[in-house]
Amino acid sequence: MVTGKEMGKAFGDSGKGSQLLVILTDENGLSPADLETYHTLVDRLHQANLSVQDFISTPGLHDVLSSKDNKAWNVPVMFQTDPQDPATTAGYNKAREIVSQTVAGSTLTANYAGGLVTMSDLTAIGQEDAHLIEIGTAVSVLIILLIIYRNVVTMLVPLATIGISMGTAQGTLSALATIGLDVQTQTIIFMSAVMIGAGTDYAVFLISRYHDYVRQGLASDLAVQRALMSIGKVIAASAATVAVTFIVMVFCKLPVFSTVGPAISVSIVVSFVAAVSLLPAILVLIGRRGWIKPRRDLTHRFWRRTGTRIVRRPRIHLVASLVVLAILAGSSFLVRFNYDDLKALPSDVTSVAGYEAMSRHFPQNMMTPMMLFIKSPRDLRNPTALADLEMMSHRISQLPDITAIRGLTRPNGEPLQQTKVSYQAGEVGGKLDEAGDAIRDHGSDLDRLVNGSNDLAGALAQVRDQVTQAVGSAGTLVSVLTTMKQLMGGDKTLNDLDRTAKLVGRMRALGDALSANMVDVANTVAWASPLLKALNSSPTCNADPACAASRSQLQALVQAQTSGTLNSITNLARSLQQTKEVQTVSQTIDKLQQNLNEAVSTLRSIDGLQNRLNQMQQGANALAQGSRAVADGVAALVDQTKKMGTGLDEASDFLLGLKRDAERPSMAGFNVPPQVLAADEFKKAAQIFISSDGHAARYLIQSSLNPFTTQAMDQVNTILSAARSSQPNTELADATISLVGIPTGLADTRDYYNSDINFIVLATIVIVFLILVMLLRAIIAPLYLIGSVLVSFFAALGLGVIVFQLILGKELHWSLPGLSFILLVAVGADYNMLLISRIRDESPHGVRVGVIRTVGSTGGVITSAGLIFAASMFGLLAATISTMVEAGFIIGAGILIDTFIVRTVTVPALAALIGQANWWPSKLATSSKKQRASGRNKTRGQARPARAKAVPARKTGGATRPPSKVRAVPAGDTPRAVRRRPAKDVPLRKLDFPITSNGKDPFADLGEHALPLFGSVVLRAKTATSNGHESGVSDGDGDRIQHSLPLFGPIDLPALMTNGNGNGNGHANGNGHTNGNGHTNGNGHTNGNGHTNGNGHTNGNGHTNGNGHTNGNGHTNGNGHTNGNGKQPVDTGSALPDRSAIT
């Protein structure tokens, strides 16, 4: 995502947007009529202000947007906003409407693909599934509640609470969404299932505890109060575990966790508040009317027997349960994850049909290529940087499963022929081959050049001689004529000068000679011009000093021709030939003078005719001398040229072979001539693949792999490694390289998921462990409880692998382990807290006894809660999206595994084996210690009665005093303090009990409520009152003790007693008699220090107890029987008061 934004910024894109791919297909082949429909569609989309890529406005896209089988066209429609934006949704619906109207009645079929279509399908299906799942879950939970409670009103109470909670939670999420919380449709579905499960569990916990107290005889209001006080802490700890665990998911990087976490946390908090406020209020209102009376517990005996069997053989049960869990958990390591959201959708939805149509006609991954992004601090628009980019792209193209890579240096997926060094060398070789052929074809011309240069040398030598002679003659002639003019006058004719006849003939002969020589010179000059061009371009002549000197002389000859010097000489010859006898000397001299001036005007500045003639003569000498050197140089040049032709053939063969043999990219080389950078075609390609400032470049990469597979995700790292390995010692050494695309996004998702799941696991374990430690004030039990939920999670995941992957052949969605782990661990912690806290409460007499009692009392509750939560999760099986189906099955199955194996067998067996070490480092007080400590606290600040002293028995002749008549106390006379004050547990006082023959305390193993009242006689406590409703044994302050005792037969009556001191302001105690120091107790007899007790007999150290028999060391106890050191007991059972006299 970050790379996409950077690339969008570099290339002027927004970095946002969505894409709709309209796939037009005609399975019979695209026809001209289809093309007309295509044109109409494109025009309508443009008119609707939609951004469309088409091959009408951009012909270069024809091959890209058309399938090779000529059966499909792709019409990409671009949106500048994100998929979640309402503007995108409106544009998407508008585009679909235009497409549907346009293709209606034609042979074209329109399909739609792209991420925008997939998200639209997920949202629509999720909304439809939500209602179905809620209804199905509610029905299943209703059935389970009806089976559990067998009472319609009791069944409806949790549902009413959950319904109100769900409405409150959804409203809360809507409010939070307005301030920025991201809430998705799948989140709402998942939240509904969690709320139904958790809310029902909390209700079951509270109602079950309420029923327990009602069965014990408490009034409905008091039962609600006691239930909330005892189970409220468990519900609070459970809700805190789930809520805190989910809220920490806000720190995850993936939206699937960061958005689900807060929503679930809010829903759990709402469920908890409803469970501890709304639900108790409902129970109070309907409980008073008796609408939710508990039915007979049908499962208590079964669960108590189960607990007994586990305690008897804990090792066998532990090993057996761990074997089952290990088998299931081992299968979890075979899991393979699916990252393709299309596989989560049914095959008949729009997006799936669109992708299937696209895959039938277009190459895999063609429409979803990856983009390699290179960002450099340097300008990449130079030949060196482009060559380095090409080297990088070439390395990537050689990777397995890479089908094409396109960029500036290879716009068609392959490097341009013109940029290959092998191609460029071949082109040079071709030109050299043509030059060699030209040299061979003009070999005869070169021979003629050599011969011509030799002829020129000879001719120029003759010219030199003739010019020298002509110049000398012309000079003499000019001098003579001048003298003649001066002596004879300028008007004399030559006929008058007979002596000049010979001179005229000589002048004409000289003219003839000059004319003939100039013809040869003109021929020579015609050859000299092309020869001079060849010499100027010859490196051989440049390296040869003689050739260079000859070339300079030849240049002078050509220059004489160009400047008109040779033409002047020709005119001079012509003038001499035209000399006539009738001409005057003056005329002849003037004409000769004119021609001579013209002949020497270009040789030297006019310093005199004679000097010019001398210079002309010198030039002719030099030309004649140089011509021979030129002839020799031309001969050598021709020889070298012929040898060069042979060399050119060899070079041409080598370069053409290089082009032919080095055609492969690895051998071809790369070079972009500077002039190519200024070409229009290069500039057009640069707009797509090079940023405007030249500091960023991008390449399109196509792969043959499915972009949604793990193989494609692994390929991302391979591509990046290959690209970065080409950076050292290049222009790209300090560039940053990254990749954008579907595989890249999924690879990042996988990396983020691994990071998030590690965080989630650690946070969940720490949170659950700390809450368990605070609840139990122990470390050992929380440790193996955490281990049990981990094993339970892996077993559930393994079961999901077996069902979906091994049996159904479907891979699990990648997000399942994270969500399943949190929920299963949190729910498992709920049941852990309920189970282990109850074991702790029931363990003062021993952990094994506590395990039996806990399994018996909570087995039905945990089972009911587990079934309800599992049913809410199994409700997700009705979803259309396979991801929700997989999540529902794994979590539901995990809850059942946790309910029926882990909580029922594994944890109780472990607790029984570990024993009192469960609560380390704290110590759990035993029953007797708790009673003694509680008794000391209770009597603190009160006057303790003095220890009774033994006194001799009265001498009554062995006869016992008959019991006094017991006066019945009417129920209405019961003190108000006794009737109204709430009952609470009062521990026994520390008593001195006799030791049995084996040296053990006879009451050490008694239950918590077994009280030794009459020596070794132990009576169990039961609950009863005079009116059959409330019970209680009062302490010294008039407080009611929870359990009363059946002292007088099978009828349970209230027993009111004190601790031996006054029971409050001298009020009646027992059968209406006063108790205290000196006050009457029982049947009017005194109790205390030396006072009469019972039927008038002394109690204490030497005092009579019971029916007059002495108690103590050797004294009579009970009914006249001796207790202690071998004294004989006497049966006085008849001395017990008549129960009819007692109210």
N, C-alpha and C positions, 0 to 999 in steps of 0.2 A: 504494500500500500504506500509506503514511504517512497519507494522507487518510482511508482506510478506518478505520484505528485511531483517529484523532482523532474521526471521526464516531461510531464505536462507543462511545467514551468519553463523548461529549457526550449521546448518546441512551440510555446505559445498556446498550449491546450489548457483547458480548465482543470484537468486532473479529475474531474467528476464525469458523470454521465452514465447512460444506460444504452443498451443496444437491443433492437428487435430484429431478428432474422426472419424474413418472409421467404419461404421456400416454395417456388412455383414449379410444379412437376406435371409432365404429360408422359405417361408410361409408354405411349405409342410413338414418342418422338416429337420434339418441338416443331411446330409448323409455322408458316407465315401468319396464319390467323392468331397463333399464340403470341407471335412477336407484336402484332397489332395490339393485342390485349395488354402486353407488357408496356408498350408505349403509353397506352391510356392510363394504366395504373401509375406509372411514374409521373405523368402530368398531373394527375389528381392529387398525388401525395405532395408534389411541389406546391400546388395551389393551396393545400391545407397548411402550408408553412412548416412542413416536416422535412428534416434533413435526410436526404436519400442519396445513396451511392448507386449509380447506374452506369451502364456502358453506352448510354445514348449521349449524355453530356461528356463522358470520359471514355472514349473508345478504347483506350489502353486497358481498361478493366474488363473487357469482354471475356478474355481467357480466364480471368480470375473468378468472375461471377457466373460463368457458364460451366456446366459439367462436361466432362470429356465424352460421355455417352450421348450428349445432346438431348437429354431428357429433363433437365432441371435448370432453373435460374435461381440465384440468390439475390434478394433485394434487401440490403441492410438499411434499417431506419435508425437514425441516431437521435438520442435525447440528451440535452445538456444538463439534466438534473439527475439526482440519485434515484434508485428504484423506489425508495420509500416516500419520495416527494409526491404530493397529490397531483402536481403538474405532469409528472411522468405517467401516473395512472391514467389521467385524462387523455394524454397523447397516445398512450398505448391502446386504449379503447377506441379512440378516433381512427387510428391506423387500421385496426382490425375491421372496423366497420367499412372503411373505404375499400380494403382488399376484398372483403366478402361481397360487396356490391359489384365490384369490377369483374371478378372472375365468375360471378353467377352466370350460368348459361354458356360458358366457354368450356373448352376441353382441358383447361388448366385446373389443378387442384392446389389450394393454398394450405400450407402448414406453417407453424410458428415455432421458433426455437430461440434460445438465448437465456441468460440468467434472469432477465426481467420476466419472461414467461414462466420459468420455474418457480420464482418467488410468488407470482400471482396464483399459480396452481396450489402451492403449499398453503397460502392464506385461505383460499376458497375451501379447500378440502378440510383444513383445520377447523374452520367455523362450522362446517357441516358435522364433523366428527364430534365436536365439543358437546353438542346437545345429545347426541346418541350415547356418548360415553357417560354423561351425567345421569341420564335416565337409566341406563343399564346398571350402573354402579349403585344407584339409589335402590333399585329393585333388589339386587343381590344382597345388599346390606340389610334391607328390610326383611328379607326372608331369614337371614342369619339371626337377626335380633328377635324375630318372632319365635324361632326355635329355641333361643337361649332363655328368653323371659316368659314365653307363653302367655303374654299379656299385651294386648294391643296398645294400651296407653303407655306402658313402659317402653314398648318398641318405638313409639312415635316421639318420645321425649328426646332421644339423641338426634333423630332426624330433624326435629324442629330447631334444635340448637345449631346443628350443622348448616341448615338452610339459612338461618339468620347470619351465621358467621361468614358463609360464602358471599352473601350479599354485601356485608360490611367490608370484607377483604377486597372484593372487586371494586367497590367504590373507593376504598383507600388507594388501590393501585391506580385507578383512573386519576385521582387527584395527584398522585406522585408522578404520573406520566406527563401531566401538564407542566411540571417543573423540571422535566428532563430525564425521568426514569424511562429506560427503553423496555417496553413490554410487548412481547410478540405473542402470536396466536398459540404457538406450541407451549409457551410459558403458561398461558391461562389453562390449557388442557391439563398440563402436568400439575399445576397448582390445585385444580379442582380435585384431582385424584388424591393428592396428598392431604388436602383439607378433610375430605370425607374419611380417609383412613385414620388420620391423627385425631380429628375431632371425635370420631366414634370411639376410638380407644380411650380417650380421656373420659368420655361419658360412661363407658363400660367400667373403667376403674372406679369411678365415684359411685355409680349405682350399685355395683357389686358390694362395695364396702358398706354402703347404706343398708343394703339387704342384710348383711352380716349383723349389724347392730340391731336392726329391727327383729331379727330372729332371736337375739339375746334378750328381747323384751323391752328395749328402750322405746320411748315415744318417738314419733316420726321426726319432730323438730330436733330433738336431741340426737337422733341417729344421723340426721343431715350434718349437724354440727360436728359430731365425732368423726364422721366419714371425711368431712372436708379437712379436719385437723390432721387425721392420720394419713390420708392419701394425697392431700394437697401438696405436700413437699415432694412426693414422687412425681406428680404431674408437673410441678414447677421445674424440677430438675430435668425431666424429660423434654419439656418444651424449650428450656434454656439450651439443652444440648443441640436440638435440631435447629433452633433459630440462630444461635451463635455460629454453628457450623456452616449454615447456608449464608449468613451475612458476610462471613469472611471471603466468600466467593466473589465479592465485589472487587477484590484485588486481583482477580484472575485476568489474563490478557484476552481470552477468547470470549466473545459475546454470548456463546451458548452457556457459559458458566456465570459470567458477570451480570447477565440479565435475569437468569433463572434464580440465582441465589437470593437477591433482595426480595423478589416476589414471594418465594417460598417462605422466607423468614417472616415477612409481614403476615402471611396467611397463618403461620404457626402461632405468632403472637396473638392474633385475633382469636384463634381457636382456644388458646390457653385462657384468655380473658373471659371468653364465653363459658368455658368449663368451670371456672372458679367463681363466676358471678351470676350469669344467666341461668345455668343449669341448677345450681343449688336453690335459687329462688323458685324455679319451676317445681323442684322436688318438694319444697316446703309447702307450696300451694296445693299441689295435688296429693301429697302424702297425708295431709290432715284429713282428706276425704277418703283415704283408704283405696285410692285408685291404682297404686303401684305396689301393693303388698307382694312380698316375695313368694314365689312358688317353691315347692320342695326341691332341694338341690339333688339332682339325679346323678351327678358325676363325682360327688365328694368321695364316696367310698372307693370308686375306681382310682382316683388320683392318689388317695391315701395309700392304697395297696401298691400303686406304682412307686411312690416315694419309699415305701418299706422295702420293696424289692431292690431298688437302687442302693439304699443304705446297706442292705445285707451283702450285696456283691458290687461294690462301686467300681472295682478295677475292671471287671468283665464288661459292665455297661460303658465305662469310659473308653476302653479299647474298641468295642464294637461301634460306638458312635464315631470315633475318630477314623476308623477304617472307612466307613461310608463317606464321611466328609472328605477324607484324603483322596478317594477315588474320584469324586466329583470335582474337587479342587484341582487335581492333576490335569483334568481335561481343559482347564482354563488356559494352560500354557500353549494350547494348540490354536488359540484364537487368531483369526485374521480379520482385519478391519476394512470396512468399505467407506470410501470417501466420496462416492458418487451419489449426490442427492437424488438423481434421477431414479436410482434403484429403489429409493424409498417411496416412489409414487407408483400408482397402478398404471398399467400399460395403456389404458384408454384415455389418459389425460392429454391435454393439448401439447405440453412441452415434450413429453415422451414421444408422441407421434411425430412431432417436428424433428427431433433429433434422429429418429429412425429414418425419416425421409431424407435427411441430409446425409446420413452415413451411407445410404444406398447409392448416392450419386456423386458424392464428393469425397476426396481423400480424407483419411482420419487426421484430425487435428488441423485441417486446412482453415477452418473458420475460427479456430481458437489457437493461433500461434503464440509462441513465446517471443518476447522482445528483449534482446540484449542491449543494455544501455551503458554507454561509455562516456564518462565525464572527465575532461582533462583541463588543467590550467593553461594548456597551450592550444594554439590554433591548429586544427587538424586538416585544414585545407591546403596541404602541400604534398608534393610527391612522396616524400619520405614517410610522413604520417599515414598517408593512404596505403602505402606499401605495407606498413606495419599492421594496419587494420585488416588488410587482405590476408596477411599471414595468420592473424588471429582467427578470422572467419574460416580460413582453410583448415586450421586445426580442428575447429568445431565440426566442420563438415565431414571430417574423417571419423567421427565418433559413431559407435553403433546406434542404429535406429534413427539417425538424423537423415531426413529425406531431402531437405533443402535449407539453405540459409541465404537470405536476400538482404542486400544493402547497397551502398553507393558504389562499391567496387565490383559488385556482382548483382545487378538489379534483377536478373532472370534466374538467379540461383547458381549460376556459374560465372567465373571471371570473364570479362569481356575479352574477345580475341585481340582487340587493339591494345590492351594493357599488358598482354603477355610478352615477356622479353623474347621468348622463343618465336612468337609471331613477328615481332619487330626484327629480329635477326633474319628470319626467313624472307621478310620483305627486302632487306638489304642484300641478302644473297641473290634474290631474284634480279635486282637491279644490276648487281655485279655480273651475273650470268648474261644479262642483256648486253652489258659493256664488252664482255669477252667475245660474245657473238659478233658484235659490231666490229671489233678489232680484226677478228678472223675474216669477216666479210669484206673489209677494206684493206686487206693485205696488199693487193696489187696497187691500190692507191698510195700506200706507204712506199712501195718500191718506186713508183713514179715520183713521189716526193723526193726521194733520195737522188734519183737521176736528175730531176729538175733542179735541185739545189746545186748539184755539180755543174750542170749547164749554166746555172745562174752565176756561179763563181767564175767560170771561164768567160762568160759574156761580160761580166762586170770588169774583168781584167782588161778585156778589149776596150770597153767603155772608158776605163781609166786612161788607157793609152790615147784613145781617140780624143777624149776630152782634153787631155794635156796638149795634144797636138793642135786641136781646134782652138783651144784658148790661146795658145801661143801664136797661132796664125791669126786669130781674130785680133789679138793685141797688136801684132805687127801691122795687120791690115788697118786697124783703126789709126795707128800712129802714122802710117803712110798716107792714108786718105786725109788725115788732118793736115799733114804737111802739104799735100797737093792742094788742098782747099786754100791754104794760106798763100801758096805760091801762085797758083793759077787762077784763083777766083772760083767762086761757086757756080758760075753760070756756064762753065765749059762742059761740053759733052764728052763722053768717053770716046766717041768716034774721032773726036779731035785729038785724042791722045792715043796715038797708035802704040805708043810705048806701053800703054796700059792694057792692051788686048790680052796679053798673057795673064795679067792680074785678074781680069774678069773670069777667065776660065778657071783659075785656081779657086776663086770664090765659089763658083758654082760646084766645083768638085768637092770642096769642103762641106757645102750644104748637103750634097748627096750623102756623103759619109756620115755626117751627124744624123741625118734623117734615118738612115739604115740602122745605125746603132741605137737610136732612141726607140725604134720598134722593138729591138731585143730587150731593151730596158723595161719597156711597158709590159712585155710578156713576163719578165722576171718579177716585176712588182705584183702582178696578178697572183703569182704563187706565194709571194712573200707575206701577204696579208693573212691567209688562213694558217700559214706556217707559224707566223708570229703568235697567233692565238693559242696554238698548241703548245708552243714553248712557254708562254706565260703561265699556263695551267699545269705545267709539268714539274713535279717535285724533283725529278732527276736533273733537269736543266738548272733548277735552282741550286742544287748541290754541286754542279760541275762548273768551275770558273770559266773554262774555255767556251762552254755552251752559253753561259751568261753573257760573255763578251760578244760572241757572235750574235746573240739575240739583241744586244744594244745596237750593233751596227745595222742589223736588219731593221730595227725600229727606226733608225735614221733614214734608211732608204724609203721605208713606207711613209715616213713623215715628209720627205722631199716630194714624194708623189702627192701627198695630201696638201702640202703647202703651195704647190704649183711650180716648184723649181724645175722639175723635169719637163713640165709643159713649156716653160720659158726657153729651155734648151731646144726643145722641138721647134718652137717658133723661130728661133735663131737659125736653125738649119733650113727651115722653110724660106726665110728671108734671103739667105745666101743663094739658095737654089733659084730664087726669083730675081736675082740681079741682072739688069738689062744694060745694054750698051747705050741706050738713049738717055738713061738716067744721068742726072748731073751728079757730080761728086757730092755736092751738098745734100741732095736727096738721099743718096746711098748712105752717106755717113749718118744722117739723122735716123734713118730707119734702123741701121745696125746699132746705133747707140740706144735706141728705144728697146730693141730686143735684148741687148746685153744688160740693160738696166733691169728689165723684168727677170732675166735669168739669175741675177745675183742679188736681187732685192731681199730674198728670204735668208740669205746666207750671212750677211753682215750688214750692219748699218752703213749707210752711204758715206764712205770715206774716199771714194774715188773708184773709178771703174777698174783700174788696174788691180787694186787690192781685192776687189770682189772676184775678179777672174782668178787671181792667185788662190783665194780661199776655195773657190769652186774646184780648182785643180787638186787642192789638198783633199777636199772631200771625196773626190772621185778616186784618189789614191787609197784613202782609208776604206772606202766602200769596196774597192776591188780586193784589198787585203782581207777585209772582214768576210767577204762572201765565201772565201775558201774555208774559213773557220766555221761559218754557218753550214756549209756543205758537209764538213766533217761532223758537226754537232747533229745535224739532221740524220745522218747515217746512224750515229750512235743512238739517237732518240728512237728511231724506227726499230733498231734492234731491241732496245729496252721495252718499247711498246709491245712488240711481239712476245717478249718474255712475260710482260705484265698480263697479256691476254691469257697465257697459260696459267699464271698465278690467280687471275680472276676466276678462271674455271674451277681451280682447286678451292678457293675461298667460297665460291658460290655453292659448290657441292657440299662443303662443310656446313654452311649456314642453313641450306635447305634441309640437310639431314638433321640439324639441330631442331628446326621447326617440326620436322616429321617425327623424330624420336622423342622430343621433349614436350609433347603435346599435353601430357598429364600435368595437373596443377602443381604437383609436388616438384616438377622439374621445369615448369614453364617460366617461373620468375614473374615479377610484376613491376611495371614501370608506367607511370602516368606522365607523359610529356607535359611541360608547362602550358603549351598551347591548348591542351585538352581541357584544362581547368577553366578556360574562358569560353568554351563552347556552350551553346544554348542548351543542348541535351544534358550536359553535366549540371548546369545550373538548375534545370527542372528536377533532376533526381536529387540534387543537394537539398532542395526544399523539403523533401520527405525524410531523408536519412541524415542530414547534417543540420544542426541548429543554426540560427541566423548569425550568431557570433562565432561559429566554427569551433566551439569548445565542447560540443557534445555530439555524439553519433549513436545511431541505433541500427540494429540488424534484426530482421524477422527470421525466427527459427521454427522450422516445421519438423515434427517427429512422427514416427509411425506408431507410437504408443498411445494408448488411451490416456488422455490427460488426467483422468480421475483415479488412476491406479497408483499403487505404491511404486511400481517400476518407473513411472513417469516422474514421481517425486524424487526418487533416487537419481534420476537422470539430471535433475537440476544441479546437484552438486558436481556431477561429472562435467557438465557444460561449463560451470564457473571455474572449475579447476583447470580445464583445458584453456580457457580464455586467459586466466591469470598467469598461466605458465609461459605465455608468449609475451609478457610485459617486460621482463628484464632487458636492459640495454637497448631499448627502443624509445620512440617518441611517446609511447604509452606507459612508460615506466612509472610515472606519478599519477596515472589516471585511476579512477574508481570504476569498477565493473560490477554490474548487478543485472538481475533478470526479473522480468515481469511476465505474468501469464497464469493460467489456471493451475498447472502443476506447481508453479512457484508459490502461489497462494496456499495450495493444499500442503505443500512442504512446510511453509511457515506455520500453517495451522497445526501440523503434526508436531513441530518443534515447540510451539506454544502449548499444545496439549500436554506434551511430556512434562514441560515446566509446570503447568497448572496442576496436573494430576499429582505431581510430587508435593506441591504446596498444599493441595486439598487433603491428601493423605496425612501429611504431617500435622496440619492444623486440626483435622478431625480427630486424630488420635490424641493429640495434646488436650484438646477441649474436653473430649469425653473422659479422658483419664482424670483430669483435674476435677471435673464435676463428680465423678465417682469417688475420688479421694475425699472431697469435702462432704459428700453424703455419708460415706461409710467410716470416715476418719481412719482409713487403713490404706495400705499400699499393695499388699499381696493380692487380695481379691480383685482390685481394679486391674492389675497386670494380666491375670488370666482371663478376666472378662473382656479386655481389649483384644487379647489373642483369639477369644471365641468369636467375636464379631468379624475379625479378619478372616478366620477360617470359613465362617458362614458366607461372607461375601464371595470368596474365591470358589466355594462350592456352588453358589448360585450362578456365577459367571460360567463355571464349567458345565453346569446343566444347560445353560443357554447355548454354549458351543455345541454340545451334543445334539440338541434339538434342531437349532437353526443351521448350523454349519455342517455337521456330519450327516444329519438325516434329511434336512430340507435343501441343503446345498447352497445356503445363503450366508454371506459374510455379515458379521455384526457391524452396526454403525459405530464409527470411531468415538462418538460422544457418550456411549452407554456406560463404560466402566466408571467414568467420573461421577455421573449422576447416580448410578446404582450404588456406588461405594458410599456416598454421603448418606443416601436415604437408608440403606440397609444398616450401616453402622449406627446411625442416629436412632432408627426404630429398634434395633437390637439393644442399644443402650437403654431405651425405655423399658423394655422387658427385663433387662439386667437389673435396673434400679428397683423395679417392683419386686423381683424375685430375691435379690441379695439383701435388700433392706428388710424384707420380711423374714428371711433366714436369720439375720442378725437379731431381730426382735424376738424370735422364737428359740434362740440358742442359749439362754441362761442355764438350762439343764443339760446342755451338750449340743454340739453342732448337728450330730446325726438326728437327734430328736427334733431339732429345728428344721432340718431338711424334710423330714417326714411330714411335720405339721405344715410347712410352707408349700410343699408340692400338693398336699391335700387341699389346702385352702386357696391357693393361687393357680392351680393347674387349670381349672375351668375358666378363670378370668383371663389368663394369658392366652389360652387356646381360643377363647372367644374373640379377644382383641386381635390376635394374629389372623384368624379367619376373616374378620371384618376388614382389616387393612389389606390382606391379600386379595379379597374380593374387590376392593376399590382399585387395586392395581390391575387385576385381571379384567376389569372393565375396559382398560386400554386395548384389549385384544379386539374390540369391536372397531378400532380405528382403521382408516384406510391407509394411512401412512405407516409403512412397515417399521420405521424407527420407533414409533409409539408402541406398536405391537411387541417388538423386541424388548423395549423398556418395561412394559407391563408384565410380560412373562417373567423376565429375569428378576425383577423386584418382587413380584408376587410369589414366585417360587422360592426366592431367598427368604422371604418372611415365613413361609411355611417350613422351610428347613430350620430356620432359627426357632420357630415355635415348637415344633414336634421333635426335634433332635437336640439342638444346642441347649435351649432353655429347659427342656424336659428331662434330658439324660446327661448331656456333657457337663453342664455347669453344676447341677446337684451332685453328680458323682465326684467332681473335683472338690467341691466344698466339703463333702463328707470325708474325702481322703486327707485333705489339708487340715481340717479340724480347726482348733482355736487359732492356728497361725494365719487363718484367713484375715483376721482383724489386726495383724501386726502393722504398726508398732503399738496400737492401742490395745487395751485389755478389756475383754467383755466380762463384766461381773457375773458371778454365778448367782443362782436363786437365793441361797442362804445369805450370801454377802449383801445382795441387794436388799433383802428383808431386814438384815441387821442395820445396814446403813440408813435405810428409810425409817426404821423404828427409832434410831437415835435422833434423826432429824425431826421426827414427829413429836417426840417427848422432850425435845430441847426446850428449856424454859418452864417446863411443868414440874411439879413436885412428884418425885418418884416414890412409890410406896416402899416402906421398909421391908426388908426381906423377912418372911415369916419364920419364926423360930419354933423349933419342935418343943412341945410341952407334953407331959405325960397324959395319957388318956384318962378321962374321968373314970372313976371306979363306979361303974354302973351295973356291975354284975354281969357284964358281958352282954347285957341287953342294950339294944339301940333305942334311942328315942324315936317315937313314931313321927313321921313327917307331918309338918304343919299343913293345914289346908291351904291350898294355893288359890289365891284370888285372881280371877280372870280380869283382865284389863280390856275394856271396850276399845274397839278400833278408833272410835271418835276421840278417845282420850290421848291418842298419840300426840306428842308435842309438835307444834308447828315447825320448829327448827328441824325436827327429824323428817317431817313430810316434805318440806320445800327445798331444803338444801340439796344440791346435786351430789350424786354418789361419786365417790372416788376411792381408789385403792388405798387401804391402810395396811402396812406390813405388820407382821407378827412381832411381838416383843421377844427379846432374847430370853429363852427359858432354859432352865436346867433340866435336861432330859436324862433319864437313866441310860446307862450303857448296857448293851446286850452282851451275851456270853462271848460273842466273837470279837468284842472290842470295838464295834462300829456304832456310829450314831444310827439308831433305828429309823430316823426320819430324814436322813441325808438324801435318799433317793426319791423322796416323795415329790409329788407335783407341786406346782406353785401355790395351789389353793388347798392343799391337804394340811389341816391344822390339828395338832395333838392336843386334845382337850382333857382327856381322862386317862392320863398315864400313857400306856402303849396303844390305846384304842385310837385309830385314825379314821376320821370321817371326811369324805369328799364334800367339797362345797358345791351347792346347787343354788339356783336362783328361784326365789319364790317370795310372794308377799301375801298378806291377808286377803287382798282383793284379787290376787292372781295377775297383777300387772307389773308392779314395780317390786324390786327387791333391794336388800341392803342390810348390812350389819353395821351398826353405829359404833363409832369410836368414842373416846372420852368427851369429845366436843360435840357430840350429836351428829357427826358426819356418817353417812351411810356407807358401809363396806359393800363392795361389789357383789360378793358371793356370800350367801347365807348357808347354813348347814342343816341337813336333815337329822336333827337330833332325836326326834320323837316319832319314829315310824316313817311310813312312806309319804305322809302328807308333809309338804314343804311349807314351813311357817317361818315368819321373820324372827330372827334371834337378835335381841337387843342386849348389848353387853358393853362393859367398860373395861379399862385397863387396871382396875383395882382401886383407883381413886374416885373421887366424886365425879359423876357423869354430867355435872352441870347443875349447880344451884339446888342440889337435893331433889331433883326430879326422879320420878319413879323409874326403876330399871327392872328388867326381867318381868317378873309377875307382879309388878306394882310395889315391890319392896325397895327400901332405901339402901343404897350402897355407898360406902365411904369409910372414913375412919370412925368406927363406932356406930355406923348406921346399919339399919337392918337390910339384909340381902337375902334373896331367895324367899324362903317361907318364913320370913320374920327373924331370921337368925343373923347374928353379928359376924362380919368378916373384917379382918384387919390384923393388927398386931395383938394376937391373943383373943380376938373376938370370935364369936361363934359363926360358923359357915355351914351352909346346907341345912341339914335338919338339926341344928343346934350343936353340932360337933365341932371340936376345935381343929383349925388348919394352921399349918406353919411348922416351926421347929418344935415339935412336942405337942402341937395343938391337934385337936381331933378334926378329921376331914371325912366328908361323906356321912356315913352312918355311924360315926363314933369311932372309927378305926384310925389308928395312928399312921402318919406318913412320914418318911424320913429314913434315917439310917436304922433300919430294923423295925421301923414303926409300921403300923397298919395303914394300907392304902385302899382307896376305892370302897368297895363293898365289904370291908372287913378283912380283906386279903393282905397278907404280908408281902411287901415288895422290897427288894434290896438285897440284904445279905442272907438269903436263905430263909426268910420268914415265910410262914404258910399263909397263903391268901385265903380269905373267907368269902363265900358267895353271898353277896347282899344285893343281888339283882332286883329283889323286890322292893328295895329302898328307893328306886327311881320314882319320881313324882308321877302322878297320873296326868297323862297328856290332855285329858279332857278339862283339867283345871287351868290349863294355860291357853291364853288367847294367841 
